[in-house]
Amino acid sequence: MKRLVVAGLTTAVVLLALTPACGKKSSPTQPPAETDTSKVYVVGNYRVGSNWYAGYWRDTVLTLLPGSGLYYVEARGMAVSGGAVYIGGIYSNGTLMVPCYWRDTLRQDLPGGGADCYVNAIVTDQGTVYCGGYRTGSCDAPYYWTGTAPTILPFDSTSENAGVNAIAVSNASVFCGGTFSQGTATFACCWRGGGRHRMDSDTSSASYVTSAATDGGVVYYGGYYSINGQYRACYWTDSLRTDLPGMAGHDACVNAIAASGGVVYCGGYVSDGIKKIPCYWAGTARHDLPGGSGASNVVNGLAVHKGIVYCAGWIEDGSKRRPCYWKGGARQDLPMDAAATIGYAKGIAVQ
């Protein structure tokens, strides 16, 4: 089963009028060029041998989370607020998978009801941390946490598996997106106002919500659905679907979403039948991004800052899968241990 806080920066430039001297005209004074002081934060994981490492990059400087390389630890989503980095994920205590979040590198465990439990998404609002995920059992239960207080969302505990893959907060209300199963079918859904709502998907076999964002009080969910054996990228406004263009006859998926100024931005990939191509959509216009030489190149996180689209994900080159981010259309590969053969970037925030 299966993520952004964006802050704006305003710079004021004051021009001083100069009085000409000795009867000559002075040259016009040019304002200094504005320097972009934005900081890019990316969260992800990489593997060395059988050991997993998790952490975040500020620009390209990596900070590892405690426990990396010692026991299983995984970062799955992030938010940035007031210069602090919040990371949602899991770690193994040797017996169970424990849901948690980190503020920078300080870990806060979350109650999981005595079973394996997972955090898939995180967001902050007015100083409060919200996480979404699920708890395993005879039927998987959809969860979200407000701070450390858990809430179990509505589902049929006798016949369904359900989980939260995305979380957003608007006007102090919590909105969760995810999936639930009935028999062999999996359905995209959202939880709001105390109830669960199935998403429009034109299918009775498989659909998924992967991400959520708010803008102007409107909640958007990104995801995809399967029809005739093909994945189709889409997003939902509330539960009304908007399809996004891929390549005819091949898969396309949305893994991340953001909204700014009334425009919805989605990140994911399209397939050409041979390899996955990383891309983002602004509205319904698709923008392909430079990937690697291999078959797996994916956007898994997205943010919009000062009119620029930032995407995070990974590219495949030769025998390695590398974490990276894109600013506009320019790719920046992210460092990991030289012995690592596989790495992923899972989320991105800009401040």
Order of alpha helices (4+ residues) and beta strands (2+ residues): beta-beta-beta-beta-beta-beta-beta-beta-beta-beta-beta-beta-beta-beta-beta-beta-beta-beta-beta-beta-beta-beta-beta-beta-beta-beta-beta-beta
